[in-house]
Amino acid sequence: MQRRQFILASAAGLAVPSLVRAATEIHGPVRIVVGFAPGGGTDVLARVIGQKLGVMWNTSVVVENKPGATGAIAAAYVAKQPPDGTTLLMAHVNSHAIAPALLDVKYDPRTDFTPISMVGVTPNMLTCRPEQKVRTVSDVVALCRKNPGKISFGSSGIGSAQHLALEMFRMQARIDVVHVPYKGSGPLVADLLGGQIDYAFDTMTAATPFIQQGKVIAIAQTRLKRAASHPNVPTLAESGFPGLDAASWYGLVGPKGMPPALVQRMNEDVNRVLAMPDVVERLKSFGAEDSGGSSQQFGAFIVSESSKWAKVVKDAGVKAEA
């Protein structure tokens, strides 16, 4: 009897690790869906992370682009996929904080997804062309007050994180300005350099190459702290606008209902990838910081960002394009 109990106990003990392994096993191929066209910051980060995870998981990890509605089309698609870890989304501030407050999206970013890990947070930047003589925050505000409704600011589209950074700046400064929306950073920079607009709010990722080449001047950045990659560019918060924090961010999520053990494993693996020296350098080149952390921390961040941007959209009276 004692021998039989020992054998059963031993078998049970062996079964527990096997069950744990099965619960965390990743069966590929895995898709990381991106809500923007290839080549943008979200797409590039997804490919950097995906390539490393593919090696780690011994399976193919492919990036699938589903652009449209500032990331909301891709998010709505992933929300309906099986929660088995084979379809993930590179979530973005647009898809998971701004679009739900601006558009009639078919998902709730707080309840229809399983947060996995933050990938990075990047500031936006207030920029101008080198010929622009007014290039400090206080002088820009003074110029706008002297010329109400005449000074133009470009962004990468209505409802984009860059547009809402402008709206936060406009409301706090109490200035009347002209917003000129573009379909992305490319045409925005072209018109800024050509003198069609006076200033621009752009992503740090897109603006940095032009800043390094001396074609664009960085006036201020929009996080509460300066990005390590641009230590000499002041923040709006330290330039007379305390608390102004308008960042873009990226993070991996899956459909709701993913097994907790699988989420834990994916979170740990993404954190390992984010700590790799070559990935750290790539993220730094994008101005992306504050990567990693627990899935619970990322979930709480999404909730807070949803509330924050919904208030900005309402207070600024931002409306989606017809």
C-alpha positions in Angstrom: 0.0 0.0 0.0 2.8 2.4 0.9 4.6 1.6 -2.3 1.5 2.3 -4.4 1.0 5.6 -2.6 4.6 6.5 -3.3 4.3 5.8 -7.0 1.0 7.8 -7.3 2.6 10.7 -5.4 5.7 10.6 -7.6 3.5 10.5 -10.7 1.5 13.5 -9.5 4.7 15.4 -8.7 6.0 14.8 -12.2 2.7 15.9 -13.8 2.7 19.3 -12.2 5.9 20.6 -14.1 4.5 19.0 -17.3 1.2 20.9 -16.9 3.1 24.1 -16.3 5.2 23.6 -19.4 2.2 22.8 -21.5 0.4 25.9 -20.2 3.3 28.2 -21.2 4.3 26.5 -24.5 4.0 28.8 -27.5 2.7 27.1 -30.6 3.6 29.1 -33.7 3.5 30.7 -36.0 2.8 33.9 -34.0 1.5 37.1 -35.7 2.2 40.5 -34.3 -0.5 42.8 -35.9 0.5 46.4 -36.5 -2.2 49.0 -37.2 0.0 51.2 -39.4 1.8 50.9 -42.7 5.3 49.2 -43.0 8.2 51.4 -42.1 6.8 53.5 -39.3 7.9 53.4 -35.7 5.3 50.9 -34.6 6.1 48.6 -37.4 9.9 48.8 -36.9 9.6 48.1 -33.2 7.3 45.1 -33.8 9.8 43.7 -36.2 12.8 44.2 -33.8 10.9 42.5 -31.0 9.4 39.8 -33.2 12.7 38.7 -34.6 14.1 38.2 -31.2 11.0 36.4 -29.8 11.0 34.1 -32.8 14.5 32.8 -31.9 13.6 32.6 -28.3 10.3 30.7 -29.0 11.8 28.5 -31.7 9.0 29.5 -34.1 8.2 32.1 -36.7 7.0 35.4 -35.5 5.7 37.5 -38.4 4.5 41.1 -38.5 1.2 41.7 -40.2 0.2 45.2 -41.2 -3.5 46.3 -41.0 -3.4 50.1 -41.3 -6.4 52.3 -40.9 -8.3 54.5 -38.4 -5.2 55.3 -36.5 -4.7 51.7 -35.5 -8.3 50.9 -34.5 -8.9 48.5 -37.4 -6.0 46.3 -36.3 -7.1 46.5 -32.7 -10.7 45.5 -33.5 -9.3 42.5 -35.5 -7.0 41.2 -32.7 -9.8 41.6 -30.1 -11.8 38.9 -31.9 -8.9 36.4 -32.3 -8.6 33.2 -30.2 -6.7 33.9 -26.9 -4.1 31.2 -27.5 -1.1 33.6 -28.0 -0.8 33.1 -31.7 -2.1 36.6 -32.5 -0.8 39.6 -30.7 -1.1 43.4 -31.3 1.5 46.1 -31.1 -0.8 48.4 -29.3 -0.2 52.2 -29.6 -1.4 55.3 -27.8 -3.7 55.9 -30.8 -5.4 52.5 -30.8 -5.6 52.1 -27.0 -6.2 55.6 -25.7 -7.1 58.2 -28.3 -9.2 56.4 -31.0 -11.7 55.0 -28.5 -12.4 58.6 -27.4 -12.7 59.9 -30.9 -14.1 57.1 -33.1 -16.9 54.5 -32.8 -14.5 51.6 -32.3 -15.7 48.1 -31.8 -13.6 47.3 -28.7 -12.8 48.5 -25.2 -9.0 48.9 -24.8 -9.4 48.2 -21.0 -11.4 45.0 -21.1 -11.1 43.4 -24.6 -7.3 42.7 -24.5 -4.7 41.0 -22.4 -1.8 43.3 -21.6 1.6 41.6 -22.0 4.3 44.2 -21.8 5.1 47.8 -22.4 7.7 48.2 -25.2 8.5 51.8 -25.0 7.4 55.4 -24.5 8.6 58.2 -26.8 8.1 62.0 -26.6 6.7 64.1 -29.4 8.6 67.2 -30.4 7.7 70.8 -31.2 9.9 71.7 -34.2 10.5 74.4 -36.8 12.8 75.0 -39.8 16.2 76.7 -39.4 15.0 79.9 -41.0 12.4 80.4 -38.2 13.8 83.0 -35.8 11.2 82.5 -33.1 12.4 79.2 -31.6 11.9 79.2 -27.8 8.7 78.1 -26.1 8.1 81.5 -24.5 8.7 83.3 -27.7 6.4 80.9 -29.7 3.6 81.6 -27.2 4.2 85.4 -27.5 4.1 85.2 -31.3 0.9 83.3 -31.2 -0.7 85.8 -28.8 0.4 88.7 -31.0 -1.0 87.0 -34.1 -4.2 85.1 -33.0 -5.5 82.6 -35.5 -2.6 83.1 -37.9 0.3 80.9 -36.7 0.2 77.4 -38.1 1.1 74.1 -36.5 1.2 70.9 -38.4 0.6 67.4 -37.1 0.4 63.9 -38.6 -3.3 63.8 -38.6 -6.5 64.7 -36.8 -6.7 62.7 -33.6 -3.1 61.7 -33.7 -0.9 61.8 -30.6 0.9 64.8 -32.1 -2.4 66.7 -32.8 -3.5 66.2 -29.2 0.0 67.3 -28.0 -0.7 70.5 -29.8 -4.2 70.8 -28.3 -2.8 70.4 -24.8 -0.2 73.1 -25.5 -2.9 75.4 -27.0 -5.2 75.0 -24.1 -2.6 75.6 -21.4 -1.1 78.5 -23.3 -4.5 80.0 -24.1 -3.5 80.7 -27.7 -5.5 80.7 -30.9 -3.6 78.8 -33.6 -4.2 77.1 -37.0 -4.0 73.3 -37.0 -2.9 71.8 -40.3 -3.3 68.0 -40.3 -1.2 65.7 -42.6 -1.4 62.0 -43.5 1.8 61.1 -41.7 5.2 62.6 -40.8 6.6 62.6 -44.4 4.4 65.3 -45.9 4.4 67.1 -42.6 8.2 67.5 -42.6 8.2 68.4 -46.3 5.8 71.3 -45.8 7.6 72.4 -42.6 10.9 72.6 -44.6 9.1 74.3 -47.5 7.7 77.0 -45.3 4.0 76.1 -45.8 3.6 75.8 -42.0 5.3 77.7 -39.2 5.7 74.9 -36.6 5.1 71.2 -36.2 4.4 68.6 -33.5 6.0 65.4 -34.8 7.2 62.1 -33.4 10.7 62.1 -32.0 11.3 59.0 -34.2 10.5 60.9 -37.4 12.0 64.2 -36.4 15.4 63.0 -35.1 17.1 62.3 -38.5 16.2 65.8 -39.7 17.4 67.3 -36.4 20.7 65.5 -36.7 21.1 66.8 -40.3 20.4 70.3 -39.2 17.3 70.6 -41.4 14.9 70.8 -38.4 15.2 72.6 -35.1 13.9 71.0 -32.0 12.2 73.5 -29.7 10.8 71.3 -27.0 9.8 67.7 -26.2 6.5 66.6 -24.6 7.3 64.2 -21.8 7.9 65.3 -18.2 11.5 64.3 -18.4 14.0 64.8 -21.2 14.8 61.8 -23.4 18.3 60.6 -23.0 18.8 60.8 -26.8 18.0 64.6 -26.7 19.4 65.8 -23.4 19.7 69.5 -24.6 16.1 69.8 -25.8 13.9 71.2 -22.9 10.5 69.7 -22.1 7.3 71.8 -22.3 6.8 70.9 -18.6 10.0 72.8 -17.7 9.2 75.6 -20.1 6.2 77.0 -18.3 3.7 74.2 -18.8 4.0 72.0 -15.7 2.4 68.6 -16.0 2.1 68.7 -19.8 2.9 65.0 -20.7 1.9 64.0 -24.3 3.9 60.9 -25.2 3.4 58.2 -27.8 3.8 54.6 -26.5 3.9 51.1 -27.8 3.2 47.7 -26.1 2.3 44.1 -26.8 -1.3 42.9 -26.0 -3.3 39.9 -26.9 -7.0 39.1 -27.0 -8.8 38.9 -23.6 -8.8 35.6 -21.9 -5.2 34.5 -22.5 -4.0 31.9 -19.8 -2.2 33.7 -17.0 0.8 31.3 -17.2 1.2 32.0 -20.9 1.0 35.8 -20.3 3.6 35.5 -17.6 6.0 33.6 -19.8 5.5 36.1 -22.7 6.0 39.0 -20.4 9.3 37.6 -19.0 10.5 36.8 -22.6 9.7 40.3 -23.9 11.5 41.8 -20.9 14.5 39.7 -21.7 14.4 40.9 -25.3 14.1 44.5 -24.2 17.3 44.1 -22.1 19.4 42.9 -25.0 22.2 45.4 -25.7 21.4 45.7 -29.5 17.6 46.2 -28.7 18.4 48.8 -26.0 20.4 50.8 -28.6 17.7 50.5 -31.2 15.0 51.7 -28.8 17.3 54.5 -27.7 17.6 55.7 -31.3 13.8 56.0 -31.3 13.8 58.0 -28.1 11.9 55.0 -26.6 12.3 54.7 -22.8 10.6 53.1 -19.8 10.3 49.7 -21.5 9.3 46.5 -19.9 7.7 45.9 -16.5 4.9 43.6 -15.5 1.7 42.9 -17.5 -0.3 44.3 -14.5 1.6 47.6 -14.7 1.0 47.9 -18.4 -2.7 47.2 -17.9 -3.0 49.9 -15.3 -1.1 52.3 -17.6 -3.6 51.6 -20.4 -6.5 52.4 -18.1 -4.9 55.7 -17.0 -4.1 56.7 -20.6 -7.6 56.0 -21.7 -9.0 58.4 -19.1 -6.4 61.0 -19.7 -6.8 61.2 -23.5 -10.6 61.0 -23.4 -10.6 64.2 -21.3 -8.2 65.9 -23.7 -10.4 65.0 -26.7 -13.5 66.3 -24.9 -11.9 69.5 -23.5 -10.3 70.4 -26.8 -13.5 69.6 -28.8 -11.6 67.4 -31.2 -13.8 65.8 -33.8 -12.9 62.9 -36.2 -12.6 63.7 -39.9 -16.0 63.4 -41.7 
